[in-house]
Amino acid sequence: MSKSPVFLTGCAGFIGMHTAKRLLAQGETVVGVDNINPYYSVELKRNRLKELEHENFHFYEIDISDRQTMEKVWATYEPKRVINLAAQAGVRYSIENPFAYIASNITGFLVILELCRHQKDFENLVYASTSSIYGSNTQMPFTEDQMTALPISLYAATKSGNELMAQSYNYLYGLPVTGLRFFTVYGPWGRPDMAAFKFTKAILAGEPLDLYNSGKMKRDFTYVDDIVSGIVAAVNTKPTNKKGERHPIYNLGNNRCEDLPKIISLIEETLGKKALINPMPMQLGDVQETYANIDKAKADLGYSPQTTIDQGIPNFVRWYIDYHK
Ligand SMILES: NC(=O)c1ccc[n+]([C@@H]2O[C@H](COP(=O)([O-])OP(=O)(O)OC[C@H]3O[C@@H](n4cnc5c(N)ncnc54)[C@H](O)[C@@H]3O)[C@@H](O)[C@H]2O)c1
């Protein structure tokens, strides 16, 4: 792969910031794009950007669906490697504000596909998909060849849509492209709408935490540093794998299925404080269980997650306390 800049969208986001940091530490030049939308704390996004101050980091506050502005920035750098993490994330918010998902995840992704396909000597577009696309599949662990055509949320539908759009660009124009299905990512600088963050906040405040489906939910929790290793390996791997796939798609999980109450116990232990529980029914659009088979990413990308929740959750909680001092 060339040493041209890496074009990274969603760089002020949780996974984006960690990805940019790793790339900069490896001596890469990163062109970062983010619209800093107010889906959650804008201050948190701006503080993440402060972590990225570096002579090789070039930031543009733009919306990926703004085609003209994106074309201008693109022309300045002519990137050959792209990591698209910008998206409207979250399953539950897709019920409240469906239009945000189409603008960022569908129109925005189309702009990225078009820019990549017209770029001379283009090498690889890596884009974020999600475990949510497995919907209510019950065959565990999830393997990449399982059916994903029955999404149970609009968020999942837009991410499945990304996989289909990428497939058509690969078929029509030979676009080198790699899809990554992330499984519940957590860690320092995490998202305020996700379980570890919400639980820690509630326990510290002495407030009851909402526990959906009485905690009878399981997730394959993946530490952010492990996800970043998978993303960086993917963007530097030619997207034709040993089986001859031209648009490989990989699960990036931890290959462990953890009970939600176990996460709460780990947070309680680290804080030295008990949680108050507010039992809630299962939320519309949520899946009960996720569990990743990661053999394919191991074989092709050398992906090998290192962090268990026993290490990762206390790391997150320590960051949370430090950040909110
Ligand atoms: N965190 C997880 O557990 C998880 C799991 C599966 C998939 N993903 C996917 O990984 C990616 C990154 O997730 P994250 O957890 O870092 O989320 P995040 O919300 O923290 O980061 C996304 C960033 O993209 C930006 N953004 C959104 N729409 C944009 C647009 N139209 N133009 C420019 N910037 C835009 C946001 O401001 C935000 O900073 C997303 O695509 C998400 O769907 C995340």
The ligand as an ORCA input file, in Angstrom:
! r2SCAN-3c Opt
* xyz 0 1
  N     -19.496      1.856     18.604
  C     -20.013      0.682     18.246
  O     -20.251     -0.205     19.076
  C     -20.322      0.390     16.799
  C     -20.832     -0.884     16.478
  C     -21.119     -1.173     15.149
  C     -20.877     -0.250     14.160
  N     -20.388      0.995     14.499
  C     -20.164      1.950     13.409
  O     -18.843      2.444     13.542
  C     -18.795      3.799     13.105
  C     -18.199      4.681     14.182
  O     -18.998      4.539     15.352
  P     -18.713      5.351     16.692
  O     -19.147      4.489     17.817
  O     -17.343      5.900     16.670
  O     -19.810      6.504     16.535
  P     -19.685      8.083     16.773
  O     -21.070      8.619     16.687
  O     -18.915      8.352     18.022
  O     -18.831      8.567     15.533
  C     -19.371      8.918     14.287
  C     -18.843     10.293     13.921
  O     -19.316     10.589     12.624
  C     -19.753     11.928     12.589
  N     -20.782     12.028     11.555
  C     -22.028     11.498     11.552
  N     -22.669     11.810     10.415
  C     -21.800     12.544      9.678
  C     -21.876     13.163      8.396
  N     -22.987     13.113      7.656
  N     -20.789     13.836      7.950
  C     -19.650     13.919      8.683
  N     -19.531     13.357      9.899
  C     -20.584     12.672     10.387
  C     -20.290     12.223     13.985
  O     -20.231     13.611     14.305
  C     -19.355     11.391     14.860
  O     -18.286     12.175     15.343
  C     -20.213      4.166     12.708
  O     -20.343      3.973     11.326
  C     -21.061      3.160     13.466
  O     -22.287      2.936     12.833
  C     -20.114      1.333     15.792
*
